Amino acid sequence: MAILKVIEVLANSSESWEDAAQNAVSQASKTVKNIRSVYVHEQSATVKNGKIDDFRVNVKITFEVN
């Protein structure tokens, strides 16, 4: 039986929400092993001079605990 744990991570990107989600997984995988899935819980963005300046995501990352 596998035991899974969920952590919540905030990340951003100047490119896209997809890139922000990838940044969250990339950074989390530096210290968290056995990542199984990522759930994008919330998306937001900041606007500067009428254009999106920064894409932000709040994700839940699920990983297996040994």
MARRO-529563 format. One record per atom (N, C-alpha, C): residue number from 1; residue in three letters; x, y, z. Coordinates in steps of 0.1 Angstrom, whole numbers, always signed. Atoms other than C-alpha are relative to their C-alpha. Layout:
miti lumtor: NUM | setor: ALA | xx: X | yy: Y | zz: Z
...
//
This chain:
miti lumtor: 1 | setor: MET | xx: +8 | yy: -12 | zz: +0
miti lumtor: 1 | setor: MET | xx: +0 | yy: +0 | zz: +0
miti lumtor: 1 | setor: MET | xx: +9 | yy: +12 | zz: +0
miti lumtor: 2 | setor: ALA | xx: -8 | yy: -13 | zz: +1
miti lumtor: 2 | setor: ALA | xx: +14 | yy: +34 | zz: -10
miti lumtor: 2 | setor: ALA | xx: -7 | yy: +11 | zz: +9
miti lumtor: 3 | setor: ILE | xx: +5 | yy: -11 | zz: -8
miti lumtor: 3 | setor: ILE | xx: +11 | yy: +64 | zz: +13
miti lumtor: 3 | setor: ILE | xx: +4 | yy: +12 | zz: -8
miti lumtor: 4 | setor: LEU | xx: -3 | yy: -12 | zz: +8
miti lumtor: 4 | setor: LEU | xx: +8 | yy: +97 | zz: -6
miti lumtor: 4 | setor: LEU | xx: -2 | yy: +12 | zz: +9
miti lumtor: 5 | setor: LYS | xx: +1 | yy: -12 | zz: -7
miti lumtor: 5 | setor: LYS | xx: +13 | yy: +132 | zz: +7
miti lumtor: 5 | setor: LYS | xx: -2 | yy: +11 | zz: -10
miti lumtor: 6 | setor: VAL | xx: +3 | yy: -11 | zz: +9
miti lumtor: 6 | setor: VAL | xx: +1 | yy: +165 | zz: -8
miti lumtor: 6 | setor: VAL | xx: +6 | yy: +13 | zz: +6
miti lumtor: 7 | setor: ILE | xx: -6 | yy: -13 | zz: -5
miti lumtor: 7 | setor: ILE | xx: +20 | yy: +198 | zz: -5
miti lumtor: 7 | setor: ILE | xx: -6 | yy: +11 | zz: -10
miti lumtor: 8 | setor: GLU | xx: +5 | yy: -11 | zz: +8
miti lumtor: 8 | setor: GLU | xx: +8 | yy: +232 | zz: -18
miti lumtor: 8 | setor: GLU | xx: +12 | yy: +9 | zz: -3
miti lumtor: 9 | setor: VAL | xx: -11 | yy: -8 | zz: +4
miti lumtor: 9 | setor: VAL | xx: +33 | yy: +253 | zz: -38
miti lumtor: 9 | setor: VAL | xx: -5 | yy: +11 | zz: -9
miti lumtor: 10 | setor: LEU | xx: +3 | yy: -12 | zz: +8
miti lumtor: 10 | setor: LEU | xx: +31 | yy: +288 | zz: -53
miti lumtor: 10 | setor: LEU | xx: +12 | yy: +2 | zz: -9
miti lumtor: 11 | setor: ALA | xx: -11 | yy: -2 | zz: +10
miti lumtor: 11 | setor: ALA | xx: +51 | yy: +295 | zz: -85
miti lumtor: 11 | setor: ALA | xx: -4 | yy: +10 | zz: -10
miti lumtor: 12 | setor: ASN | xx: +4 | yy: -10 | zz: +10
miti lumtor: 12 | setor: ASN | xx: +53 | yy: +321 | zz: -112
miti lumtor: 12 | setor: ASN | xx: +9 | yy: -1 | zz: -12
miti lumtor: 13 | setor: SER | xx: -8 | yy: +0 | zz: +12
miti lumtor: 13 | setor: SER | xx: +66 | yy: +327 | zz: -147
miti lumtor: 13 | setor: SER | xx: -4 | yy: +12 | zz: -8
miti lumtor: 14 | setor: SER | xx: +3 | yy: -12 | zz: +8
miti lumtor: 14 | setor: SER | xx: +68 | yy: +356 | zz: -171
miti lumtor: 14 | setor: SER | xx: -5 | yy: -5 | zz: -14
miti lumtor: 15 | setor: GLU | xx: +3 | yy: +6 | zz: +13
miti lumtor: 15 | setor: GLU | xx: +60 | yy: +332 | zz: -200
miti lumtor: 15 | setor: GLU | xx: -15 | yy: -5 | zz: -1
miti lumtor: 16 | setor: SER | xx: +14 | yy: +5 | zz: +0
miti lumtor: 16 | setor: SER | xx: +27 | yy: +313 | zz: -192
miti lumtor: 16 | setor: SER | xx: -3 | yy: -7 | zz: +13
miti lumtor: 17 | setor: TRP | xx: +4 | yy: +8 | zz: -12
miti lumtor: 17 | setor: TRP | xx: +7 | yy: +294 | zz: -166
miti lumtor: 17 | setor: TRP | xx: +6 | yy: -14 | zz: -1
miti lumtor: 18 | setor: GLU | xx: -6 | yy: +14 | zz: +1
miti lumtor: 18 | setor: GLU | xx: +20 | yy: +261 | zz: -180
miti lumtor: 18 | setor: GLU | xx: +14 | yy: +1 | zz: +5
miti lumtor: 19 | setor: ASP | xx: -14 | yy: -1 | zz: -4
miti lumtor: 19 | setor: ASP | xx: +56 | yy: +273 | zz: -175
miti lumtor: 19 | setor: ASP | xx: +0 | yy: +2 | zz: +15
miti lumtor: 20 | setor: ALA | xx: +0 | yy: -2 | zz: -14
miti lumtor: 20 | setor: ALA | xx: +47 | yy: +285 | zz: -140
miti lumtor: 20 | setor: ALA | xx: -2 | yy: -14 | zz: +8
miti lumtor: 21 | setor: ALA | xx: +3 | yy: +13 | zz: -6
miti lumtor: 21 | setor: ALA | xx: +33 | yy: +250 | zz: -132
miti lumtor: 21 | setor: ALA | xx: +13 | yy: -9 | zz: -1
miti lumtor: 22 | setor: GLN | xx: -12 | yy: +8 | zz: +2
miti lumtor: 22 | setor: GLN | xx: +65 | yy: +234 | zz: -146
miti lumtor: 22 | setor: GLN | xx: +11 | yy: +5 | zz: +10
miti lumtor: 23 | setor: ASN | xx: -10 | yy: -5 | zz: -10
miti lumtor: 23 | setor: ASN | xx: +86 | yy: +257 | zz: -124
miti lumtor: 23 | setor: ASN | xx: -3 | yy: -5 | zz: +14
miti lumtor: 24 | setor: ALA | xx: +3 | yy: +5 | zz: -13
miti lumtor: 24 | setor: ALA | xx: +67 | yy: +246 | zz: -94
miti lumtor: 24 | setor: ALA | xx: +4 | yy: -15 | zz: +2
miti lumtor: 25 | setor: VAL | xx: -4 | yy: +14 | zz: +0
miti lumtor: 25 | setor: VAL | xx: +73 | yy: +209 | zz: -102
miti lumtor: 25 | setor: VAL | xx: +15 | yy: -1 | zz: +0
miti lumtor: 26 | setor: SER | xx: -15 | yy: +1 | zz: +1
miti lumtor: 26 | setor: SER | xx: +110 | yy: +215 | zz: -111
miti lumtor: 26 | setor: SER | xx: +6 | yy: +4 | zz: +13
miti lumtor: 27 | setor: GLN | xx: -6 | yy: -5 | zz: -13
miti lumtor: 27 | setor: GLN | xx: +117 | yy: +234 | zz: -79
miti lumtor: 27 | setor: GLN | xx: -3 | yy: -10 | zz: +11
miti lumtor: 28 | setor: ALA | xx: +4 | yy: +10 | zz: -10
miti lumtor: 28 | setor: ALA | xx: +98 | yy: +209 | zz: -57
miti lumtor: 28 | setor: ALA | xx: +8 | yy: -13 | zz: -1
miti lumtor: 29 | setor: SER | xx: -7 | yy: +13 | zz: +2
miti lumtor: 29 | setor: SER | xx: +116 | yy: +179 | zz: -73
miti lumtor: 29 | setor: SER | xx: +14 | yy: +1 | zz: +5
miti lumtor: 30 | setor: LYS | xx: -14 | yy: -1 | zz: -5
miti lumtor: 30 | setor: LYS | xx: +149 | yy: +193 | zz: -60
miti lumtor: 30 | setor: LYS | xx: +1 | yy: -6 | zz: +14
miti lumtor: 31 | setor: THR | xx: +0 | yy: +5 | zz: -14
miti lumtor: 31 | setor: THR | xx: +139 | yy: +182 | zz: -25
miti lumtor: 31 | setor: THR | xx: -10 | yy: -11 | zz: +3
miti lumtor: 32 | setor: VAL | xx: +11 | yy: +9 | zz: -2
miti lumtor: 32 | setor: VAL | xx: +108 | yy: +161 | zz: -29
miti lumtor: 32 | setor: VAL | xx: +1 | yy: -11 | zz: -11
miti lumtor: 33 | setor: LYS | xx: -2 | yy: +11 | zz: +10
miti lumtor: 33 | setor: LYS | xx: +112 | yy: +126 | zz: -45
miti lumtor: 33 | setor: LYS | xx: -14 | yy: -7 | zz: -2
miti lumtor: 34 | setor: ASN | xx: +12 | yy: +8 | zz: +3
miti lumtor: 34 | setor: ASN | xx: +85 | yy: +103 | zz: -60
miti lumtor: 34 | setor: ASN | xx: -12 | yy: +9 | zz: -3
miti lumtor: 35 | setor: ILE | xx: +11 | yy: -8 | zz: +4
miti lumtor: 35 | setor: ILE | xx: +63 | yy: +131 | zz: -74
miti lumtor: 35 | setor: ILE | xx: -9 | yy: -8 | zz: -9
miti lumtor: 36 | setor: ARG | xx: +9 | yy: +7 | zz: +8
miti lumtor: 36 | setor: ARG | xx: +32 | yy: +115 | zz: -88
miti lumtor: 36 | setor: ARG | xx: -9 | yy: +8 | zz: -9
miti lumtor: 37 | setor: SER | xx: +9 | yy: -8 | zz: +8
miti lumtor: 37 | setor: SER | xx: +10 | yy: +143 | zz: -100
miti lumtor: 37 | setor: SER | xx: +0 | yy: +15 | zz: +5
miti lumtor: 38 | setor: VAL | xx: +2 | yy: -14 | zz: -3
miti lumtor: 38 | setor: VAL | xx: +3 | yy: +181 | zz: -100
miti lumtor: 38 | setor: VAL | xx: -14 | yy: +4 | zz: -3
miti lumtor: 39 | setor: TYR | xx: +14 | yy: -5 | zz: +3
miti lumtor: 39 | setor: TYR | xx: -31 | yy: +197 | zz: -97
miti lumtor: 39 | setor: TYR | xx: +1 | yy: +15 | zz: +1
miti lumtor: 40 | setor: VAL | xx: +0 | yy: -15 | zz: +0
miti lumtor: 40 | setor: VAL | xx: -34 | yy: +234 | zz: -107
miti lumtor: 40 | setor: VAL | xx: -13 | yy: +4 | zz: +7
miti lumtor: 41 | setor: HIS | xx: +11 | yy: -4 | zz: -9
miti lumtor: 41 | setor: HIS | xx: -56 | yy: +247 | zz: -79
miti lumtor: 41 | setor: HIS | xx: -5 | yy: +14 | zz: -4
miti lumtor: 42 | setor: GLU | xx: +4 | yy: -14 | zz: +3
miti lumtor: 42 | setor: GLU | xx: -56 | yy: +284 | zz: -89
miti lumtor: 42 | setor: GLU | xx: +10 | yy: +7 | zz: -9
miti lumtor: 43 | setor: GLN | xx: -8 | yy: -8 | zz: +9
miti lumtor: 43 | setor: GLN | xx: -43 | yy: +307 | zz: -116
miti lumtor: 43 | setor: GLN | xx: -3 | yy: +15 | zz: +2
miti lumtor: 44 | setor: SER | xx: +2 | yy: -15 | zz: -1
miti lumtor: 44 | setor: SER | xx: -37 | yy: +345 | zz: -114
miti lumtor: 44 | setor: SER | xx: +11 | yy: +6 | zz: -8
miti lumtor: 45 | setor: ALA | xx: -11 | yy: -7 | zz: +7
miti lumtor: 45 | setor: ALA | xx: -16 | yy: +371 | zz: -131
miti lumtor: 45 | setor: ALA | xx: +0 | yy: +15 | zz: +5
miti lumtor: 46 | setor: THR | xx: -1 | yy: -14 | zz: -2
miti lumtor: 46 | setor: THR | xx: -3 | yy: +406 | zz: -126
miti lumtor: 46 | setor: THR | xx: +1 | yy: +7 | zz: -13
miti lumtor: 47 | setor: VAL | xx: +1 | yy: -8 | zz: +13
miti lumtor: 47 | setor: VAL | xx: -8 | yy: +433 | zz: -152
miti lumtor: 47 | setor: VAL | xx: +9 | yy: +13 | zz: +2
miti lumtor: 48 | setor: LYS | xx: -9 | yy: -12 | zz: +0
miti lumtor: 48 | setor: LYS | xx: +17 | yy: +461 | zz: -161
miti lumtor: 48 | setor: LYS | xx: -2 | yy: +6 | zz: -14
miti lumtor: 49 | setor: ASN | xx: +1 | yy: -7 | zz: +12
miti lumtor: 49 | setor: ASN | xx: +10 | yy: +487 | zz: -187
miti lumtor: 49 | setor: ASN | xx: -10 | yy: -7 | zz: -10
miti lumtor: 50 | setor: GLY | xx: +10 | yy: +6 | zz: +8
miti lumtor: 50 | setor: GLY | xx: -21 | yy: +469 | zz: -200
miti lumtor: 50 | setor: GLY | xx: +3 | yy: -14 | zz: -5
miti lumtor: 51 | setor: LYS | xx: -4 | yy: +14 | zz: +4
miti lumtor: 51 | setor: LYS | xx: -3 | yy: +435 | zz: -205
miti lumtor: 51 | setor: LYS | xx: +3 | yy: -8 | zz: +12
miti lumtor: 52 | setor: ILE | xx: -3 | yy: +9 | zz: -11
miti lumtor: 52 | setor: ILE | xx: +1 | yy: +404 | zz: -184
miti lumtor: 52 | setor: ILE | xx: +15 | yy: +0 | zz: +2
miti lumtor: 53 | setor: ASP | xx: -14 | yy: -1 | zz: -4
miti lumtor: 53 | setor: ASP | xx: +34 | yy: +408 | zz: -166
miti lumtor: 53 | setor: ASP | xx: +6 | yy: -13 | zz: +6
miti lumtor: 54 | setor: ASP | xx: -5 | yy: +11 | zz: -7
miti lumtor: 54 | setor: ASP | xx: +36 | yy: +377 | zz: -145
miti lumtor: 54 | setor: ASP | xx: -11 | yy: -10 | zz: +2
miti lumtor: 55 | setor: PHE | xx: +10 | yy: +10 | zz: -2
miti lumtor: 55 | setor: PHE | xx: +17 | yy: +344 | zz: -145
miti lumtor: 55 | setor: PHE | xx: +3 | yy: -7 | zz: +13
miti lumtor: 56 | setor: ARG | xx: -2 | yy: +6 | zz: -13
miti lumtor: 56 | setor: ARG | xx: +11 | yy: +328 | zz: -111
miti lumtor: 56 | setor: ARG | xx: -9 | yy: -12 | zz: +1
miti lumtor: 57 | setor: VAL | xx: +9 | yy: +11 | zz: -2
miti lumtor: 57 | setor: VAL | xx: -2 | yy: +294 | zz: -101
miti lumtor: 57 | setor: VAL | xx: +2 | yy: -5 | zz: +15
miti lumtor: 58 | setor: ASN | xx: +0 | yy: +7 | zz: -13
miti lumtor: 58 | setor: ASN | xx: -11 | yy: +277 | zz: -68
miti lumtor: 58 | setor: ASN | xx: -3 | yy: -15 | zz: -4
miti lumtor: 59 | setor: VAL | xx: +2 | yy: +14 | zz: +4
miti lumtor: 59 | setor: VAL | xx: -6 | yy: +240 | zz: -73
miti lumtor: 59 | setor: VAL | xx: +1 | yy: -9 | zz: +12
miti lumtor: 60 | setor: LYS | xx: -1 | yy: +11 | zz: -10
miti lumtor: 60 | setor: LYS | xx: -10 | yy: +208 | zz: -52
miti lumtor: 60 | setor: LYS | xx: +8 | yy: -11 | zz: -6
miti lumtor: 61 | setor: ILE | xx: -9 | yy: +11 | zz: +5
miti lumtor: 61 | setor: ILE | xx: +18 | yy: +183 | zz: -57
miti lumtor: 61 | setor: ILE | xx: -1 | yy: -12 | zz: +9
miti lumtor: 62 | setor: THR | xx: +2 | yy: +13 | zz: -8
miti lumtor: 62 | setor: THR | xx: +12 | yy: +147 | zz: -47
miti lumtor: 62 | setor: THR | xx: +13 | yy: -9 | zz: -2
miti lumtor: 63 | setor: PHE | xx: -12 | yy: +9 | zz: +1
miti lumtor: 63 | setor: PHE | xx: +42 | yy: +124 | zz: -39
miti lumtor: 63 | setor: PHE | xx: -2 | yy: -12 | zz: +9
miti lumtor: 64 | setor: GLU | xx: +0 | yy: +12 | zz: -8
miti lumtor: 64 | setor: GLU | xx: +47 | yy: +90 | zz: -25
miti lumtor: 64 | setor: GLU | xx: +10 | yy: +0 | zz: +11
miti lumtor: 65 | setor: VAL | xx: -8 | yy: +0 | zz: -12
miti lumtor: 65 | setor: VAL | xx: +61 | yy: +87 | zz: +10
miti lumtor: 65 | setor: VAL | xx: +6 | yy: -14 | zz: +2
miti lumtor: 66 | setor: ASN | xx: -6 | yy: +13 | zz: -2
miti lumtor: 66 | setor: ASN | xx: +86 | yy: +58 | zz: +15
miti lumtor: 66 | setor: ASN | xx: -2 | yy: -4 | zz: +15
//
